[in-house]
Protein backbone atom coordinates (compact mmCIF):
# COMPACT_ATOMS: atom_id res chain seq x y z
CA UNK A 1 0.00 0.00 0.00
CA UNK A 2 1.31 3.46 -0.90
CA UNK A 3 1.94 5.90 1.94
CA UNK A 4 0.81 9.11 0.21
CA UNK A 5 2.15 11.29 3.05
CA UNK A 6 5.66 10.41 1.86
CA UNK A 7 4.99 12.23 -1.43
CA UNK A 8 4.86 15.56 0.42
CA UNK A 9 8.01 15.08 2.51
CA UNK A 10 10.53 17.92 2.30
CA UNK A 11 13.57 17.61 0.06
CA UNK A 12 17.17 18.22 1.20
CA UNK A 13 18.36 21.76 0.49
CA UNK A 14 20.74 20.43 -2.16
CA UNK A 15 17.70 19.38 -4.25
CA UNK A 16 16.17 22.87 -4.24
CA UNK A 17 17.06 25.17 -7.13
CA UNK A 18 16.37 28.87 -7.57
CA UNK A 19 15.40 31.11 -10.47
CA UNK A 20 14.95 34.85 -10.82
CA UNK A 21 11.32 35.96 -10.80
CA UNK A 22 11.82 39.73 -11.08
CA UNK A 23 14.31 42.50 -10.61
CA UNK A 24 13.71 45.31 -8.11
CA UNK A 25 12.86 48.77 -9.44
CA UNK A 26 16.27 50.05 -8.30
CA UNK A 27 18.03 47.15 -10.02
CA UNK A 28 19.98 46.28 -6.89
CA UNK A 29 18.30 42.95 -6.02
CA UNK A 30 16.16 40.18 -7.47
CA UNK A 31 13.30 38.13 -6.15
CA UNK A 32 14.09 34.42 -6.50
CA UNK A 33 11.77 31.42 -6.46
CA UNK A 34 12.57 27.89 -5.30
CA UNK A 35 11.81 24.89 -7.49
CA UNK A 36 12.53 21.19 -7.90
CA UNK A 37 13.99 19.56 -10.98
CA UNK A 38 11.81 17.05 -12.78
CA UNK A 39 14.31 14.24 -12.04
CA UNK A 40 13.66 14.73 -8.30
CA UNK A 41 9.90 14.48 -8.90
CA UNK A 42 10.35 11.22 -10.84
CA UNK A 43 12.62 9.79 -8.14
CA UNK A 44 10.10 10.67 -5.41
CA UNK A 45 7.34 8.94 -7.39
CA UNK A 46 9.57 5.88 -7.95
CA UNK A 47 10.59 5.74 -4.28
CA UNK A 48 7.09 6.16 -2.84
CA UNK A 49 4.89 4.45 -5.43
CA UNK A 50 7.29 2.13 -7.24
CA UNK A 51 8.10 2.75 -10.90
CA UNK A 52 5.31 0.42 -12.00
CA UNK A 53 2.59 2.25 -10.03
CA UNK A 54 2.76 5.70 -11.58
CA UNK A 55 2.70 7.08 -15.10
CA UNK A 56 2.35 10.41 -16.84
CA UNK A 57 0.70 11.59 -20.03
CA UNK A 58 0.65 14.86 -21.92
CA UNK A 59 -1.78 16.75 -24.07
CA UNK A 60 -1.98 20.29 -25.41
CA UNK A 61 -3.97 22.82 -23.44
CA UNK A 62 -6.64 24.96 -25.10
CA UNK A 63 -4.26 27.94 -25.35
CA UNK A 64 -1.31 26.02 -26.80
CA UNK A 65 0.49 25.13 -23.57
CA UNK A 66 1.02 21.61 -22.28
CA UNK A 67 -1.03 19.66 -19.76
CA UNK A 68 0.49 16.78 -17.80
CA UNK A 69 -1.47 14.16 -15.93
CA UNK A 70 0.30 12.10 -13.28
CA UNK A 71 -1.55 8.87 -12.53
CA UNK A 72 -0.90 6.72 -9.47
CA UNK A 73 -2.31 3.24 -9.09
CA UNK A 74 -4.54 3.21 -6.01
CA UNK A 75 -5.57 -0.40 -5.44
CA UNK A 76 -6.92 -1.54 -8.81
CA UNK A 77 -7.71 1.95 -10.05
CA UNK A 78 -5.57 4.67 -11.66
CA UNK A 79 -6.14 8.16 -10.20
CA UNK A 80 -4.90 11.10 -12.29
CA UNK A 81 -4.20 14.69 -11.30
CA UNK A 82 -3.52 17.30 -14.00
CA UNK A 83 -1.82 20.66 -14.30
CA UNK A 84 -0.30 22.64 -17.12
CA UNK A 85 2.35 25.09 -18.19
CA UNK A 86 3.28 27.21 -21.16
CA UNK A 87 6.19 26.31 -23.38
CA UNK A 88 9.30 27.99 -22.03
CA UNK A 89 11.73 30.44 -23.60
CA UNK A 90 14.61 27.95 -23.53
CA UNK A 91 14.03 24.53 -25.13
CA UNK A 92 10.37 25.46 -25.46
CA UNK A 93 8.67 22.07 -25.68
CA UNK A 94 11.05 20.24 -23.31
CA UNK A 95 10.66 23.07 -20.80
CA UNK A 96 6.87 23.03 -21.11
CA UNK A 97 6.75 19.25 -20.61
CA UNK A 98 9.00 19.45 -17.56
CA UNK A 99 7.17 22.42 -16.02
CA UNK A 100 3.74 20.85 -16.52
CA UNK A 101 4.90 17.61 -14.87
CA UNK A 102 6.35 19.48 -11.89
CA UNK A 103 3.07 21.38 -11.54
CA UNK A 104 1.06 18.15 -11.75
CA UNK A 105 3.34 16.69 -9.06
CA UNK A 106 2.35 19.56 -6.76
CA UNK A 107 -1.26 18.33 -7.13
CA UNK A 108 -0.03 15.13 -5.44
CA UNK A 109 1.79 17.16 -2.75
CA UNK A 110 5.33 16.85 -4.14
CA UNK A 111 7.17 20.09 -3.37
CA UNK A 112 3.92 21.93 -2.54
CA UNK A 113 5.49 23.34 0.63
CA UNK A 114 7.83 25.46 -1.53
CA UNK A 115 4.83 27.63 -2.47
CA UNK A 116 4.70 28.75 1.18
CA UNK A 117 8.25 30.10 1.30
CA UNK A 118 8.40 33.78 2.23
CA UNK A 119 9.33 36.13 -0.61
CA UNK A 120 13.06 35.84 -1.04
CA UNK A 121 15.18 38.73 -2.32
CA UNK A 122 18.92 38.53 -2.88
CA UNK A 123 21.28 41.42 -3.68
CA UNK A 124 22.89 41.75 -7.10
CA UNK A 125 26.66 42.09 -7.09
CA UNK A 126 29.71 42.01 -9.35
CA UNK A 127 30.40 38.41 -8.33
CA UNK A 128 28.29 35.49 -7.20
CA UNK A 129 27.18 31.93 -7.82
CA UNK A 130 24.46 32.77 -10.38
CA UNK A 131 24.08 35.43 -13.05
CA UNK A 132 21.25 37.70 -14.13
CA UNK A 133 21.04 40.02 -17.10
CA UNK A 134 19.67 43.21 -15.60
CA UNK A 135 17.06 45.49 -17.16
CA UNK A 136 19.91 47.79 -18.18
CA UNK A 137 21.58 44.91 -20.05
CA UNK A 138 24.42 44.42 -17.55
CA UNK A 139 25.36 41.01 -16.25
CA UNK A 140 25.03 40.94 -12.47
CA UNK A 141 25.45 38.08 -10.04
CA UNK A 142 23.59 36.73 -7.03
CA UNK A 143 24.24 34.06 -4.43
CA UNK A 144 21.92 31.13 -3.83
CA UNK A 145 19.87 31.75 -0.66
CA UNK A 146 19.55 29.25 2.16
CA UNK A 147 16.20 27.68 2.90
CA UNK A 148 14.76 28.47 6.34
CA UNK A 149 15.05 25.45 8.66
CA UNK A 150 11.29 24.85 8.67
CA UNK A 151 11.47 24.13 4.91
CA UNK A 152 14.12 21.42 5.30
CA UNK A 153 13.67 17.78 6.37
CA UNK A 154 14.18 17.18 10.06
CA UNK A 155 17.37 15.26 10.75
Backbone bond lengths (Angstrom), bond angles and torsions (degrees), N, CA, C in turn:
res aa  C-N    CA-C-N  psi(-1)  N-CA   C-N-CA  omega(-1)  CA-C   N-CA-C  phi
1 X - - - 1.465 - - 1.530 109.26 -
2 X 1.296 117.01 138.63 1.465 122.64 -177.19 1.526 109.65 -81.71
3 X 1.322 115.82 131.20 1.462 121.49 174.42 1.531 107.39 -92.03
4 X 1.321 116.78 94.81 1.462 122.04 -174.40 1.523 113.21 -64.61
5 X 1.333 118.36 -20.36 1.468 119.49 177.98 1.527 110.68 -65.70
6 X 1.323 117.62 -25.89 1.464 121.05 179.68 1.533 111.83 -68.74
7 X 1.329 117.59 -23.43 1.468 119.71 177.53 1.526 111.08 -61.56
8 X 1.329 116.74 -35.58 1.468 120.72 -174.34 1.526 113.57 -93.94
9 X 1.326 118.22 8.82 1.465 119.26 177.03 1.529 110.69 -62.93
10 X 1.316 115.50 150.11 1.467 121.33 -178.97 1.526 110.14 -71.73
11 X 1.322 114.72 151.08 1.459 122.01 178.89 1.521 109.40 -96.38
12 X 1.339 117.73 151.45 1.471 120.00 173.60 1.536 109.66 -59.06
13 X 1.323 115.93 150.45 1.463 120.80 -179.19 1.519 113.74 -55.43
14 X 1.343 116.96 -29.47 1.458 120.39 179.83 1.529 112.70 -68.55
15 X 1.329 117.95 -14.61 1.462 121.96 178.98 1.524 112.15 -92.98
16 X 1.318 117.11 -7.53 1.461 121.31 -178.24 1.523 108.77 -93.39
17 X 1.316 115.66 131.62 1.464 122.31 179.31 1.527 107.88 -116.40
18 X 1.325 115.76 163.56 1.458 121.20 -175.44 1.519 110.60 -130.88
19 X 1.322 116.02 145.11 1.462 121.05 174.31 1.518 108.94 -136.20
20 X 1.327 115.34 154.65 1.460 120.89 179.48 1.529 108.99 -75.89
21 X 1.319 115.49 130.80 1.465 121.39 175.43 1.518 110.61 -95.43
22 X 1.346 115.93 -45.28 1.472 119.94 -179.16 1.518 109.88 -162.19
23 X 1.295 113.83 157.78 1.465 122.19 177.89 1.524 108.52 -99.55
24 X 1.331 116.71 144.71 1.460 120.45 179.04 1.527 109.85 -67.34
25 X 1.321 116.30 160.15 1.469 120.43 -179.41 1.518 112.25 -63.12
26 X 1.324 117.89 -29.27 1.468 121.44 177.64 1.528 112.05 -82.36
27 X 1.328 117.42 -12.82 1.454 120.94 -179.92 1.515 114.02 73.93
28 X 1.333 116.63 19.39 1.465 119.41 -177.38 1.530 113.31 -104.18
29 X 1.341 117.52 -6.48 1.461 121.02 179.63 1.524 108.90 -155.54
30 X 1.336 114.67 165.12 1.458 121.19 177.52 1.519 109.47 -130.32
31 X 1.323 114.68 148.62 1.458 119.93 171.02 1.524 105.96 -87.96
32 X 1.338 116.77 132.74 1.459 121.25 179.75 1.528 109.98 -119.06
33 X 1.318 114.71 149.10 1.459 122.02 -179.49 1.521 109.68 -118.48
34 X 1.313 116.48 141.50 1.462 122.58 179.01 1.526 109.63 -87.93
35 X 1.329 115.51 144.68 1.466 120.00 176.94 1.524 109.89 -152.04
36 X 1.327 114.73 164.65 1.466 122.83 175.29 1.523 108.53 -103.71
37 X 1.303 116.45 153.32 1.462 119.99 170.99 1.525 108.46 -84.61
38 X 1.319 115.67 152.71 1.453 121.30 -177.76 1.533 111.86 -60.17
39 X 1.322 117.87 -32.49 1.471 120.87 179.03 1.533 110.81 -60.76
40 X 1.344 116.47 -37.03 1.467 119.96 178.86 1.519 111.18 -68.64
41 X 1.330 116.76 -35.60 1.467 121.07 176.37 1.529 109.46 -63.42
42 X 1.336 116.82 -47.44 1.467 120.53 -179.30 1.529 111.24 -62.46
43 X 1.331 116.63 -40.84 1.466 119.92 178.93 1.522 111.02 -64.18
44 X 1.334 117.27 -41.10 1.468 120.28 178.55 1.530 109.72 -62.07
45 X 1.332 117.19 -44.25 1.464 120.16 178.37 1.525 111.03 -62.62
46 X 1.336 117.24 -43.23 1.471 120.76 177.19 1.522 111.13 -60.77
47 X 1.339 116.48 -46.80 1.466 121.01 -176.19 1.523 112.55 -66.12
48 X 1.320 117.37 -39.99 1.467 120.99 -175.39 1.530 111.90 -86.39
49 X 1.319 116.84 -42.97 1.466 120.54 -173.31 1.519 113.51 -98.76
50 X 1.332 116.02 -24.73 1.465 120.85 -169.48 1.520 107.50 89.40
51 X 1.325 117.34 139.96 1.464 119.83 -175.37 1.527 114.04 -61.03
52 X 1.328 116.82 -22.42 1.461 119.97 -179.12 1.529 113.12 -85.98
53 X 1.322 118.11 -6.95 1.466 121.32 -173.87 1.518 113.77 -111.21
54 X 1.328 116.99 15.25 1.460 119.95 172.83 1.518 107.88 -144.63
55 X 1.315 115.42 155.53 1.460 121.25 176.71 1.520 107.60 -155.95
56 X 1.329 115.22 163.17 1.460 119.29 176.23 1.516 109.10 -130.59
57 X 1.317 115.18 158.82 1.463 121.55 175.80 1.517 108.06 -147.49
58 X 1.316 114.85 155.21 1.465 120.79 -175.65 1.521 110.22 -127.25
59 X 1.316 114.06 150.97 1.451 121.40 172.03 1.525 107.42 -151.06
60 X 1.314 116.73 163.74 1.462 119.07 178.15 1.517 109.15 -81.19
61 X 1.319 115.47 145.95 1.465 119.75 176.76 1.522 108.33 -86.41
62 X 1.322 117.64 166.03 1.466 120.47 -177.51 1.537 113.75 -58.49
63 X 1.330 117.67 -26.65 1.469 119.10 -177.16 1.526 112.25 -101.11
64 X 1.333 118.21 12.97 1.450 121.07 176.29 1.507 114.85 97.41
65 X 1.317 119.01 -3.98 1.459 121.43 175.52 1.516 110.14 -78.49
66 X 1.304 115.98 -162.55 1.463 121.82 -177.25 1.522 109.15 -125.76
67 X 1.328 115.65 134.06 1.462 122.00 173.84 1.522 108.13 -106.04
68 X 1.320 116.07 139.28 1.462 121.69 175.13 1.521 108.07 -122.32
69 X 1.306 115.18 134.42 1.458 121.79 172.35 1.514 108.97 -112.17
70 X 1.320 116.44 125.69 1.467 120.65 173.15 1.523 106.79 -104.53
71 X 1.335 114.58 121.80 1.462 121.68 179.94 1.514 109.14 -107.99
72 X 1.321 116.01 136.62 1.463 122.70 175.79 1.524 107.24 -123.56
73 X 1.322 115.15 135.23 1.455 119.96 -179.83 1.524 108.97 -77.61
74 X 1.315 115.35 116.88 1.467 123.20 179.93 1.532 106.69 -112.52
75 X 1.319 116.28 100.12 1.471 119.93 -173.25 1.518 108.37 67.94
76 X 1.327 116.56 -120.72 1.471 121.04 178.96 1.523 112.36 -100.43
77 X 1.304 116.64 5.88 1.468 120.40 -173.62 1.526 110.83 -118.67
78 X 1.333 116.39 143.05 1.463 122.09 173.68 1.521 108.77 -92.12
79 X 1.342 116.70 127.72 1.466 122.24 176.74 1.527 106.68 -112.23
80 X 1.328 116.20 130.11 1.463 121.79 -175.35 1.517 110.48 -118.43
81 X 1.326 115.32 137.37 1.463 122.32 173.43 1.529 106.89 -124.01
82 X 1.333 115.59 135.68 1.467 122.52 -172.45 1.524 111.70 -116.16
83 X 1.306 114.69 151.67 1.471 122.23 166.86 1.520 106.90 -159.34
84 X 1.312 115.91 169.41 1.456 119.15 -174.55 1.505 113.68 -140.03
85 X 1.315 114.29 172.23 1.463 122.00 178.99 1.518 108.10 -154.59
86 X 1.303 114.73 161.56 1.463 121.20 173.69 1.518 108.31 -82.82
87 X 1.319 116.88 159.75 1.458 119.14 168.93 1.518 107.09 -63.39
88 X 1.320 116.10 150.24 1.462 120.61 -175.03 1.525 110.97 -96.26
89 X 1.326 116.12 171.27 1.459 121.43 -179.91 1.524 112.73 -73.85
90 X 1.327 116.75 -28.83 1.464 121.61 179.61 1.522 107.31 -111.04
91 X 1.326 117.14 129.79 1.465 121.48 -176.06 1.527 109.33 45.44
92 X 1.311 115.43 66.83 1.463 123.52 -167.08 1.522 114.47 -48.27
93 X 1.315 118.38 -55.89 1.466 120.29 -175.49 1.520 110.60 -70.91
94 X 1.333 117.35 -46.81 1.471 120.77 179.10 1.529 109.84 -57.85
95 X 1.321 117.04 -44.20 1.457 120.96 178.80 1.516 112.41 -63.17
96 X 1.334 116.72 -41.35 1.460 120.50 178.26 1.522 112.35 -65.03
97 X 1.339 116.47 -40.74 1.467 120.44 177.34 1.519 110.62 -62.02
98 X 1.328 115.70 -47.96 1.462 121.01 -179.02 1.527 111.10 -63.03
99 X 1.330 116.88 -47.69 1.466 120.08 -178.86 1.525 111.64 -62.79
100 X 1.334 117.29 -41.18 1.467 118.51 -179.31 1.527 111.04 -66.86
101 X 1.345 117.52 -35.08 1.468 118.93 177.64 1.524 111.00 -68.21
102 X 1.334 116.93 -41.91 1.472 119.18 178.65 1.525 110.28 -62.33
103 X 1.328 116.63 -38.36 1.478 119.71 178.96 1.530 111.10 -68.95
104 X 1.338 117.15 -38.00 1.466 119.80 176.33 1.529 110.26 -65.35
105 X 1.332 116.72 -35.72 1.468 120.71 178.15 1.526 111.10 -62.13
106 X 1.320 116.78 -35.33 1.470 120.45 177.50 1.531 109.67 -61.29
107 X 1.340 117.48 -33.39 1.468 120.74 177.55 1.532 111.13 -60.55
108 X 1.337 116.66 -27.95 1.457 122.47 177.03 1.524 111.76 -91.02
109 X 1.344 117.47 -1.51 1.463 121.76 177.85 1.519 114.35 100.51
110 X 1.321 118.43 -5.35 1.465 121.48 -176.83 1.531 109.45 -72.91
111 X 1.321 116.18 115.31 1.463 121.71 179.07 1.515 115.38 72.21
112 X 1.331 118.16 6.94 1.469 120.69 -177.53 1.527 112.00 -59.23
113 X 1.324 117.06 -32.93 1.464 120.97 -178.76 1.523 112.27 -59.84
114 X 1.327 118.24 -23.87 1.471 120.50 -179.87 1.524 111.95 -65.67
115 X 1.332 117.53 -22.87 1.465 121.20 176.79 1.533 111.62 -67.88
116 X 1.327 117.14 -17.24 1.459 121.32 -177.71 1.526 113.35 -98.26
117 X 1.326 116.68 5.81 1.462 119.80 175.03 1.522 109.62 -62.37
118 X 1.328 117.72 143.48 1.469 118.48 173.79 1.529 109.22 -66.45
119 X 1.339 116.20 156.08 1.466 119.31 176.58 1.515 108.75 -54.87
120 X 1.310 115.67 133.06 1.457 120.94 -175.37 1.525 109.30 -118.62
121 X 1.326 115.54 120.10 1.467 121.70 177.17 1.521 108.30 -115.46
122 X 1.309 115.82 139.44 1.463 120.98 176.77 1.527 108.39 -128.28
123 X 1.338 116.76 143.61 1.466 119.69 -179.17 1.528 111.66 -71.74
124 X 1.325 115.31 148.19 1.460 121.50 172.29 1.519 108.20 -89.94
125 X 1.318 116.25 143.66 1.464 121.25 -176.14 1.527 109.48 -145.10
126 X 1.319 115.41 178.85 1.464 120.78 178.32 1.522 112.55 -80.22
127 X 1.328 116.44 -14.48 1.459 122.31 178.01 1.523 108.97 -142.21
128 X 1.318 115.32 153.94 1.454 119.75 178.13 1.512 110.96 170.43
129 X 1.325 115.71 -179.42 1.461 122.06 -176.71 1.528 112.70 -78.29
130 X 1.326 117.49 -27.75 1.464 122.74 -174.37 1.525 109.18 -129.85
131 X 1.326 116.98 156.07 1.458 118.21 179.55 1.519 111.28 -117.26
132 X 1.320 114.30 158.78 1.462 123.04 179.49 1.520 107.74 -145.92
133 X 1.322 115.77 131.43 1.463 119.57 174.50 1.527 106.62 -87.17
134 X 1.320 115.49 114.28 1.457 120.71 -173.99 1.530 111.49 -72.69
135 X 1.321 115.77 168.09 1.464 121.54 178.49 1.523 111.39 -56.71
136 X 1.331 116.00 -31.09 1.469 120.64 -179.70 1.526 112.03 -82.11
137 X 1.341 117.51 -0.95 1.452 121.25 178.46 1.518 114.53 91.85
138 X 1.333 117.58 -3.29 1.462 121.03 178.84 1.530 110.32 -80.49
139 X 1.320 114.86 149.07 1.459 119.93 172.48 1.524 107.42 -88.38
140 X 1.322 115.20 122.55 1.465 122.29 176.81 1.524 107.49 -122.23
141 X 1.312 115.41 165.24 1.462 120.73 -175.59 1.523 110.76 -124.73
142 X 1.324 114.83 156.28 1.460 121.13 176.94 1.529 108.83 -145.81
143 X 1.318 114.89 152.45 1.457 121.17 179.47 1.525 110.62 -97.24
144 X 1.309 115.32 143.69 1.458 121.92 178.93 1.524 109.73 -62.70
145 X 1.331 117.91 127.14 1.474 119.59 179.08 1.530 111.22 -75.37
146 X 1.308 115.20 163.64 1.458 121.68 174.90 1.517 108.31 -94.28
147 X 1.321 115.84 143.28 1.461 119.86 175.36 1.518 109.46 -75.18
148 X 1.329 118.18 139.86 1.467 120.06 172.07 1.531 109.90 -59.55
149 X 1.301 117.06 148.04 1.469 122.95 -174.74 1.527 112.30 -54.16
150 X 1.326 117.74 -35.31 1.470 119.31 -177.51 1.529 112.54 -70.10
151 X 1.342 118.11 -8.11 1.456 121.58 178.19 1.533 111.60 -105.88
152 X 1.334 115.85 13.62 1.458 121.67 177.82 1.523 109.43 -116.69
153 X 1.339 117.36 153.85 1.476 118.92 177.57 1.520 110.21 -62.59
154 X 1.303 115.76 146.06 1.471 119.16 176.06 1.508 108.71 -76.85
155 X 1.320 116.06 137.62 1.473 120.84 -176.72 1.505 111.88 -69.31
